[in-house]
Amino acid sequence: MLQTDIDKLPYRPNVGVMVINGSGDVFVAQRLEHYADAWQMPQGGINLGEDARVAALRELEEETGIPASKVTILAETDGWIPYELPADLIAKLWNGKYRGQEQKWFLMRFLGEDADINIDTEEPEFSAWKWISPSALPHVIVPFKRDVYVAVLNSFQGHL
């Protein structure tokens, strides 16, 4: 796919969730398929007509087993944060319909216990999970999402 073709593609609407525990650490999980050494926070697409906040809570439960009753939403990004996929991934993801994603991020405080987290969901996306310090986030994510994570950290800095 040529760069001029990529530039014409839209961004996929998406939500991201930064979950922090009582110690101020952030939930991250390791994807099953790509980038085995990379960790990420929960994220997922927004269904047509779905509110971003509703999508964030839905995606969180679908990916981690954490229900809405076990979190409190503390903040959300003012705007949307876009990122571009590497050119070699565009054709592989979402049938080549998107150049990347545009994300609305939500900061949530986890009110449950670690036992409430279950990544062995109906459609598992992760192979492992852990809590890490917010400052470690940019160092564990795939490089093409690093700027997004830095922007999210900057946006939520007053709450961390």
Long-range contacts (C-beta under 8 A, 24 or more apart in sequence): 1-87, 1-90, 1-91, 1-96, 3-87, 6-87, 6-90, 6-99, 7-99, 9-90, 9-96, 9-97, 9-98, 9-99, 10-97, 10-98, 10-99, 11-82, 11-98, 11-99, 11-100, 11-101, 11-102, 12-45, 12-94, 12-97, 12-98, 12-100, 12-101, 12-102, 13-45, 13-46, 13-101, 13-102, 14-43, 14-44, 14-45, 14-46, 14-101, 14-102, 14-103, 14-104, 15-43, 15-44, 15-45, 15-46, 15-52, 15-55, 15-56, 15-59, 15-103, 15-104, 15-105, 15-106, 16-41, 16-42, 16-43, 16-56, 16-103, 16-104, 16-105, 16-106, 16-148, 16-152, 17-41, 17-42, 17-43, 17-56, 17-59, 17-60, 17-105, 17-106, 17-108, 18-105, 18-106, 18-107, 18-108, 18-152, 18-156, 19-60, 19-64, 19-66, 19-71, 19-108, 19-109, 19-110, 20-107, 20-108, 20-109, 20-110, 20-134, 20-160, 21-109, 21-110, 21-131, 22-109, 22-110, 23-131, 24-133, 24-134, 24-160, 25-131, 25-132, 25-133, 25-134, 26-131, 26-132, 26-133, 26-134, 26-137, 27-64, 27-110, 27-117, 27-129, 27-130, 27-131, 28-129, 28-130, 28-131, 28-132, 28-137, 28-140, 29-63, 29-64, 29-119, 29-125, 29-126, 29-127, 29-128, 29-129, 29-130, 30-126, 30-127, 30-128, 30-129, 31-125, 31-126, 31-127, 32-124, 32-125, 32-126, 32-127, 34-142, 35-142, 38-140, 38-141, 38-142, 39-130, 39-132, 39-140, 39-141, 40-141, 40-142, 40-145, 41-137, 41-149, 41-152, 43-101, 43-103, 52-76, 52-104, 52-106, 53-106, 56-104, 56-106, 56-108, 60-108, 62-121, 62-122, 62-123, 63-119, 63-121, 63-125, 63-126, 64-117, 64-118, 64-119, 64-121, 64-126, 64-129, 65-116, 65-117, 65-118, 65-119, 65-120, 65-121, 66-110, 66-112, 66-116, 66-117, 69-111, 70-110, 70-111, 70-112, 70-116, 71-108, 71-109, 71-110, 71-111, 71-112, 72-108, 72-109, 72-111, 73-106, 73-107, 73-108, 74-107, 74-108, 74-109, 74-156, 74-159, 75-106, 75-107, 75-155, 75-156, 75-159, 76-104, 76-105, 76-106, 76-107, 77-103, 77-104, 77-105, 77-106, 77-151, 77-152, 77-155, 78-155, 79-104, 80-104, 81-105, 81-148, 81-151, 81-152, 83-144, 83-145, 83-147, 83-148, 84-144, 85-144, 86-144, 103-148, 105-152, 105-155, 105-156, 107-156, 107-159, 134-160
